[in-house]
Amino acid sequence: MSISSYRKVKDLEELASKISFLRANSKKIVLCHGVFDLLHIGHIRHLEEAKALGDVLVVTITPDQYVNKGPHRPAFPQDLRSEAVAALDCVDFVAVNRWPSAVEIINLLRPNLYVKGSDYRDSGNDLTGGITSEKDAVTAVGGQLTFTDNITFSSSKLINTHLPLFTDEVRTYLRTFSTRYSSGDIIKYLESAKALKVLVVGEAIIDEYQYCQAIGKSSKEAMLAVKRLSTEKFAGGTLAIANHVSNFCDDVSLVTFLGMDDSQEDFIAGKLHSNVKRNFLYRADSPTIVKRRFVESYFFSKVLEVYEINDEELSKPEGAILYSTLAELIPRHDLVIVADFGHSMFNKEVIDLLCDKSSFLALNAQSNAGNLGYHTISRYKQGDYICMAEGEIRLEARDRHGDLRLVMQRVADKLRCLGLVVTRGNSGCLCYSPKQGFFEIPAFAGEVVDRMGAGDAFFSITALCAAQGAPLEISGFIGNAIGAQAVATVGHRSSIERVPLFKQIESLVK
């Protein structure tokens, strides 16, 4: 960084002091705020025009952790983005924001003018609603919101086209996909999901990570010795699915079993979102299911998994309570999402009820260490939307190496489903509909931190789209965007949220 640019970049406290002094000396303060991930001619003209409106131009930069354009962004870290903006002659000061929005910066600096580009003039196009909050903030400090009126470019489009954030396969796909669908075409299904009444059914699972440090082989046994460092617990299984869905839908109900021996109900209640209606049933002589992973912390390598579980069949009274609860709730809901983790929650009577009475049934029957070889999707006679991993559908078809498309067609015909999506890890997903045909969508993920829970996130939100009759390619596209977010975080630390997903979709299709 040049000396002149270095002198322009300030921390917020120093900047606030300087701006206060300049304002006291009758200087007109102009503030611009943004990501500025790839500085281009549109940014330059916007900032030059903003500077002409006052005496001192301050530019604040969105910090890396709040750039909601997907896990592949920002392309440039905040220090480099600050340096690029500071290199412009029209800019007097630059600082990195420490908050998600510009509201706090406006309150701190109290600018005379807060200047946005012409693409923000119509507040209805702002998915975050941030421009309205920023207008209120600048008005409250005695300033004014104004807009520049110059040519606009998209940093996201330039980055997607010219920078190697994605493989050639992904860039080609995004380029062709964006000729078929706009971000508005995609996001409308996520927006309209708000009105859906959704019932989530399946096992509650506590996912627990025991972080350890490997200290060597036991001196007397063929055994790895580790030192425990810390513990992290997540609300997993259908608890996580209900949380994902509740960020997009107002009316969400959950039916699940907890254990009577160790219910962990207080922990679960603290983790579930407030708009999830809880219908907790209880199993006698059982704990709430816990899947405990021992994780070597330095490399984040999972070395052992221990289940706390009663996977015997439900007792007749427990099965009857589940049946009667579902018989009452299913008719009240537009969509029933069933996540069957294969731990004996569902008997034949309950499965038939779900298949016969659901207005729209979304299914996932997951294979895991506790049920491998015993649990496949054909336990259900039909499902309107089915989402499963490649290994799971091959297990269902007893076809390990055959053409996946033929396997999918056979399973879709057998289960009379309207849409079938097979997730394939770093190969993306393959979608099939008897009416729409096949769509192959590459993965959008960058760095993979943890795969646990990514499939549940994919399934939960794509089910909302499928229930509305969204084109299957749109559902798969949304699913892969969600998967990229999910694998970039540890476990279920956070659920998929509306605005970051909307911003990511906008970024991908520009």
C-alpha positions in Angstrom: 0.0 0.0 0.0 1.3 3.4 -0.9 1.9 6.0 1.9 -0.9 8.2 0.6 -3.4 5.2 0.6 -2.1 4.0 4.0 -2.9 7.4 5.5 -6.5 7.3 4.3 -7.3 4.0 5.9 -8.5 4.5 9.5 -10.0 2.5 12.3 -13.5 3.5 13.2 -12.7 5.4 16.4 -10.0 7.5 14.7 -12.2 8.2 11.8 -15.1 9.3 14.0 -12.8 11.8 15.7 -11.6 13.2 12.4 -15.0 13.5 10.9 -16.3 15.2 14.1 -13.5 17.8 13.8 -14.2 18.4 10.0 -17.9 18.7 10.6 -17.2 21.3 13.3 -15.3 23.2 10.7 -18.3 23.4 8.4 -17.1 20.6 6.1 -19.9 18.7 4.3 -19.4 15.0 4.9 -20.4 12.4 2.3 -20.5 8.7 3.2 -20.6 5.7 0.8 -20.7 2.1 1.9 -20.4 -1.2 0.1 -18.5 -4.4 -0.5 -16.3 -3.2 -3.4 -15.2 -6.7 -4.0 -13.9 -6.0 -7.5 -13.3 -2.2 -8.0 -14.6 -1.3 -11.5 -15.5 1.8 -13.5 -19.0 1.8 -12.1 -17.6 2.2 -8.6 -15.1 4.9 -9.7 -17.8 7.0 -11.3 -20.1 6.5 -8.4 -17.5 7.7 -5.9 -16.4 10.6 -8.1 -20.0 11.8 -8.3 -20.5 11.4 -4.6 -17.3 13.4 -3.8 -18.7 16.3 -6.0 -21.7 16.5 -3.7 -19.6 17.6 -0.6 -16.2 18.3 0.8 -15.0 15.1 2.4 -15.8 11.6 1.0 -15.7 8.7 3.4 -16.0 5.1 2.2 -16.7 2.2 4.6 -16.2 -1.4 3.5 -18.4 -4.4 4.4 -16.2 -6.8 6.5 -15.5 -10.2 5.2 -17.7 -12.1 7.6 -20.8 -10.1 6.5 -20.4 -10.4 2.7 -23.6 -12.3 2.0 -22.8 -13.5 -1.5 -22.1 -17.1 -0.8 -19.1 -19.0 0.7 -17.0 -18.2 -2.4 -17.1 -14.5 -1.6 -15.6 -12.0 -1.0 -13.0 -12.7 -3.8 -10.7 -10.2 -2.1 -10.3 -9.8 1.6 -11.2 -6.6 3.4 -7.7 -5.2 3.6 -7.2 -5.4 -0.1 -10.6 -4.0 -0.8 -9.8 -1.1 1.5 -6.5 -0.5 -0.2 -8.1 -0.5 -3.7 -10.7 2.1 -2.7 -8.1 4.3 -0.8 -6.0 4.5 -4.0 -8.7 6.6 -5.6 -8.0 10.4 -5.5 -11.6 11.3 -4.9 -11.7 9.3 -1.6 -10.5 11.0 1.5 -10.9 8.3 4.2 -11.6 4.5 4.2 -12.6 2.2 7.1 -13.8 -1.3 7.5 -17.2 -1.6 9.1 -17.5 -3.9 12.1 -21.3 -4.4 11.8 -23.5 -6.2 9.3 -25.1 -3.0 8.0 -24.3 0.6 7.5 -26.8 1.8 10.1 -24.3 1.8 13.0 -21.7 3.6 10.8 -24.2 6.3 9.9 -25.0 6.8 13.6 -21.3 7.0 14.4 -20.2 9.3 11.6 -23.4 11.4 11.2 -22.8 12.3 7.5 -24.5 15.1 5.8 -25.1 12.9 2.8 -25.4 9.1 2.5 -24.9 8.2 -1.2 -26.0 5.0 -2.9 -25.9 4.0 -6.6 -28.9 4.2 -8.9 -29.6 0.5 -8.6 -30.8 1.2 -5.0 -33.2 4.0 -6.0 -36.1 1.5 -6.0 -36.2 0.2 -2.5 -38.5 -2.6 -3.6 -35.5 -4.3 -5.3 -33.4 -4.4 -2.1 -33.9 -7.9 -0.8 -32.3 -7.1 2.6 -34.5 -4.1 3.3 -31.3 -2.4 4.3 -31.8 0.7 2.2 -34.9 1.6 4.2 -33.1 1.2 7.5 -30.2 3.3 6.2 -32.5 6.1 5.0 -34.2 6.2 8.5 -30.7 6.3 10.2 -29.3 9.1 8.0 -32.5 11.2 8.4 -32.4 10.7 12.2 -28.9 12.2 12.3 -29.9 15.2 10.3 -28.5 14.0 7.0 -30.0 13.0 3.6 -30.0 9.9 1.4 -29.2 10.6 -2.2 -28.4 8.6 -5.3 -25.8 8.9 -8.0 -27.0 8.4 -11.6 -24.3 6.8 -13.6 -23.6 3.6 -15.5 -23.7 0.5 -13.3 -21.7 -2.7 -13.5 -21.9 -5.9 -11.5 -18.8 -7.0 -9.5 -20.4 -10.4 -9.1 -20.8 -10.8 -12.9 -17.3 -9.8 -13.5 -16.0 -12.1 -10.8 -18.1 -15.0 -12.0 -16.9 -14.5 -15.6 -13.2 -13.6 -15.2 -11.9 -14.8 -11.8 -11.1 -18.4 -11.1 -13.4 -18.8 -8.1 -15.2 -21.6 -9.9 -14.2 -24.4 -12.3 -14.7 -24.0 -16.0 -17.7 -26.4 -15.7 -19.4 -24.3 -13.0 -18.8 -21.0 -14.9 -20.2 -22.4 -18.1 -23.2 -23.8 -16.2 -23.9 -20.5 -14.5 -23.6 -18.6 -17.7 -26.2 -20.8 -19.5 -28.4 -21.1 -16.4 -28.7 -17.3 -16.1 -30.0 -17.1 -19.7 -32.9 -19.3 -18.6 -33.7 -17.9 -15.2 -33.1 -14.6 -13.4 -32.5 -14.3 -9.7 -36.1 -13.0 -9.4 -37.4 -16.2 -11.1 -35.6 -18.3 -8.4 -36.2 -16.2 -5.3 -39.9 -15.9 -5.8 -40.3 -19.5 -4.8 -38.4 -18.9 -1.6 -40.4 -15.7 -0.9 -43.8 -17.4 -1.5 -42.8 -20.3 0.7 -43.7 -18.0 3.6 -47.4 -18.9 3.2 -46.9 -22.7 3.3 -48.1 -24.6 6.3 -45.3 -27.2 6.8 -45.2 -30.3 9.0 -41.8 -31.8 9.8 -41.8 -35.5 11.0 -38.8 -37.6 12.0 -36.2 -38.4 14.6 -34.7 -35.7 16.9 -31.0 -36.2 17.0 -28.4 -34.4 19.2 -25.2 -34.2 17.2 -22.3 -33.9 19.6 -18.7 -33.1 18.8 -16.0 -34.1 21.3 -13.0 -32.2 20.2 -9.8 -34.0 21.1 -6.0 -33.9 20.7 -4.3 -37.1 19.6 -1.5 -37.9 22.0 -0.4 -41.2 20.6 -0.8 -44.9 20.7 -1.6 -46.6 24.0 1.6 -48.2 25.3 -0.1 -51.5 26.1 -3.0 -51.7 23.6 -3.5 -51.3 19.9 -5.5 -48.2 20.6 -5.3 -44.5 19.8 -5.1 -42.2 22.9 -6.6 -38.7 22.8 -7.0 -35.8 25.2 -10.4 -34.3 25.4 -10.4 -30.5 24.8 -14.0 -29.3 24.5 -17.6 -30.3 23.6 -20.0 -28.8 21.1 -23.6 -29.9 20.8 -26.0 -29.3 17.9 -29.7 -29.7 17.4 -29.7 -32.2 14.5 -32.0 -34.5 12.6 -35.5 -33.1 12.2 -34.7 -30.4 14.8 -32.2 -28.9 12.3 -34.7 -29.4 9.4 -37.4 -27.6 11.3 -35.1 -24.7 12.0 -34.1 -24.4 8.3 -37.7 -24.4 7.2 -38.8 -21.9 9.9 -36.5 -19.2 8.4 -38.7 -19.3 5.2 -42.2 -20.3 6.5 -44.3 -18.7 9.2 -46.3 -21.9 10.0 -44.0 -24.8 10.9 -44.9 -27.8 13.1 -42.6 -30.6 14.3 -43.5 -34.1 15.4 -40.7 -36.1 16.9 -39.7 -38.4 19.8 -37.6 -37.6 22.7 -36.3 -40.1 25.3 -37.8 -40.3 28.7 -34.5 -41.3 30.3 -32.5 -38.4 29.1 -34.7 -36.1 27.0 -32.4 -33.1 26.8 -35.6 -31.2 26.3 -34.3 -27.9 27.8 -31.3 -28.0 25.3 -33.6 -28.7 22.4 -36.1 -26.1 23.4 -33.3 -23.6 23.5 -32.1 -24.5 20.1 -35.4 -24.6 18.2 -36.6 -21.4 16.6 -39.6 -19.7 18.3 -42.0 -20.2 15.4 -41.6 -24.0 15.4 -44.6 -25.6 17.0 -43.3 -28.5 19.1 -45.2 -31.8 19.3 -42.8 -33.8 21.4 -43.7 -37.5 22.0 -41.7 -39.6 24.5 -40.2 -43.1 24.4 -40.0 -45.1 27.5 -36.7 -46.6 28.6 -34.9 -44.5 25.9 -32.6 -41.5 25.6 -33.1 -38.8 23.1 -30.8 -40.0 20.3 -27.3 -38.7 20.6 -24.6 -39.2 17.9 -21.3 -38.4 19.5 -18.3 -37.8 17.2 -14.8 -37.6 18.5 -13.0 -35.1 16.4 -9.2 -34.6 16.2 -9.3 -30.8 16.5 -6.1 -29.8 14.6 -7.1 -31.4 11.3 -10.8 -31.5 12.1 -10.8 -35.3 11.5 -13.5 -37.4 12.9 -12.0 -40.6 14.4 -14.9 -42.3 16.1 -18.7 -42.1 16.4 -20.8 -43.4 19.3 -24.6 -43.7 19.3 -26.8 -43.3 22.3 -30.0 -44.8 21.0 -32.9 -47.2 21.5 -33.5 -48.5 17.9 -36.1 -51.1 18.8 -39.5 -50.8 17.3 -42.0 -48.4 19.0 -44.2 -50.0 21.5 -47.9 -50.3 20.5 -49.0 -47.4 22.7 -46.2 -45.2 21.4 -47.0 -46.1 17.8 -50.7 -45.4 18.4 -49.8 -41.9 19.9 -47.7 -41.1 16.9 -50.5 -42.3 14.5 -53.2 -40.2 16.2 -51.0 -37.1 16.4 -50.2 -37.3 12.7 -53.8 -38.1 11.7 -54.8 -34.9 13.4 -52.0 -32.7 12.0 -51.5 -33.9 8.4 -54.8 -32.4 7.0 -53.9 -29.0 8.4 -50.6 -28.7 6.4 -49.8 -28.1 2.7 -46.5 -29.9 2.9 -45.3 -32.8 5.0 -41.5 -33.3 5.2 -40.5 -36.7 6.4 -36.8 -37.3 7.4 -36.6 -40.9 8.2 -33.2 -41.6 9.7 -34.0 -45.3 10.1 -34.1 -45.6 13.9 -37.5 -47.3 14.1 -39.8 -44.3 14.6 -42.0 -45.2 11.6 -44.1 -48.4 11.5 -46.1 -49.6 8.5 -49.3 -48.0 9.7 -47.7 -44.6 10.2 -46.0 -44.8 6.8 -49.2 -45.6 5.0 -50.9 -42.7 6.8 -48.2 -40.3 5.6 -48.4 -41.6 2.0 -52.2 -41.6 1.8 -53.1 -38.4 3.6 -50.4 -35.9 2.9 -51.3 -33.1 0.4 -47.7 -33.1 -0.7 -45.1 -35.5 0.7 -41.4 -34.8 0.6 -39.3 -37.8 1.6 -35.7 -38.6 2.7 -34.8 -42.1 4.0 -31.2 -41.8 5.1 -28.6 -44.5 5.3 -26.2 -44.3 8.2 -24.1 -46.6 10.3 -27.1 -47.6 12.4 -29.3 -48.9 9.6 -27.1 -49.6 6.5 -28.6 -52.4 4.4 -31.9 -52.4 6.3 -33.4 -49.0 5.5 -34.3 -47.8 2.0 -36.9 -45.5 0.5 -39.1 -48.3 -0.8 -40.5 -48.6 2.7 -42.8 -45.8 1.4 -45.1 -46.6 -1.5 -45.0 -43.1 -2.9 -43.6 -39.6 -2.4 -44.3 -36.4 -4.3 -40.7 -35.2 -3.9 -37.8 -37.4 -3.0 -34.2 -36.3 -2.2 -31.5 -38.8 -1.4 -27.7 -39.4 -1.8 -26.3 -41.4 -4.7 -25.3 -44.2 -2.4 -28.8 -44.4 -1.0 -30.6 -44.7 -4.3 -28.1 -47.3 -5.5 -28.8 -49.3 -2.4 -32.5 -49.0 -3.1 -32.0 -50.2 -6.6 -29.3 -52.8 -5.7 -27.3 -51.4 -8.5 -23.8 -50.2 -7.5 -22.3 -49.3 -10.9 -25.2 -49.0 -13.4 -26.2 -45.8 -15.2 -27.5 -43.5 -12.5 -30.1 -42.0 -14.8 -31.7 -45.4 -15.4 -31.6 -46.1 -11.7 -33.4 -42.8 -11.0 -36.1 -43.5 -13.6 -36.8 -46.9 -12.1 -37.1 -45.6 -8.6 -39.2 -42.6 -9.7 -41.6 -44.8 -11.5 -41.8 -47.2 -8.6 -42.6 -44.5 -6.1 -44.7 -42.4 -8.5 -42.8 -39.2 -7.5 -43.1 -35.9 -9.3 -39.5 -35.0 -8.7 -36.4 -36.9 -7.6 -33.1 -35.3 -6.7 -29.9 -37.2 -6.1 -27.1 -35.4 -4.3 -23.6 -36.4 -5.3 -21.2 -34.5 -3.0 -18.5 -32.6 -5.0 -20.2 -33.7 -8.2 -23.3 -31.6 -7.5 -26.8 -33.1 -8.0 -28.8 -34.9 -10.6 -32.5 -34.1 -10.9 -35.2 -36.0 -12.6 -38.9 -35.4 -13.3 -41.0 -37.7 -15.5 -42.4 -34.5 -17.2 -39.2 -32.3 -17.2 -36.5 -34.9 -17.7 -33.0 -34.7 -16.3 -30.9 -31.7 -15.1 -27.3 -32.0 -14.0 -26.1 -29.2 -11.7 -22.5 -28.9 -10.6 -21.5 -28.2 -7.0 -20.9 -24.6 -6.0 -19.0 -25.3 -2.8 -15.5 -23.9 -2.3 -13.7 -25.0 0.9 -15.4 -27.9 2.7 -15.3 -27.5 6.5 -17.8 -30.2 7.5 -20.3 -32.2 5.5 -22.5 -33.2 8.4 -26.0 -31.8 7.9 -25.5 -30.5 4.4 -27.9 -33.1 3.0 -30.6 -32.1 5.5 -30.3 -28.4 4.6 -30.5 -29.2 0.9 -33.6 -31.4 1.4 -35.5 -29.1 3.7 -35.5 -26.0 1.5 -35.8 -27.7 -1.9 -38.9 -29.4 -0.5 -40.5 -26.0 -0.1 -39.8 -25.3 -3.8 -41.0 -28.7 -5.0 -44.3 -28.2 -3.1 -45.0 -25.1 -5.1 -44.3 -26.7 -8.4 -41.0 -24.9 -9.1 -39.1 -26.2 -12.1 -36.9 -29.0 -10.9 -33.7 -27.3 -12.1 -34.4 -24.3 -9.9 -34.9 -26.6 -6.9 -31.6 -28.3 -7.7 -29.8 -24.9 -8.2 -31.1 -23.7 -4.8 -30.1 -26.9 -3.2 -26.5 -26.7 -4.4 -26.3 -23.0 -3.3 -27.5 -24.2 0.2 -25.1 -27.1 0.1 -22.2 -24.7 -0.5 -23.2 -22.7 2.6 -23.8 -25.8 4.7 -20.4 -27.4 4.1 -18.7 -24.1 4.9 -19.6 -24.3 8.6 -19.3 -26.8 11.4 -22.2 -29.0 12.0 -25.5 -27.2 12.7 -23.9 -24.1 14.1 -26.2 -22.0 12.0 -29.3 -22.6 9.9 -29.9 -21.5 6.3 -31.2 -17.9 6.4 -33.3 -16.0 3.8 -31.2 -12.9 3.1 -27.8 -14.5 2.8 -29.3 -17.2 0.5 -31.1 -14.5 -1.6 -27.8 -12.6 -1.9 -25.9 -15.7 -2.8 -28.4 -16.5 -5.6 -28.2 -13.0 -6.9 -24.4 -13.3 -7.0 -24.4 -16.7 -8.8 -26.7 -15.7 -11.6 -25.3 -12.3 -12.4 
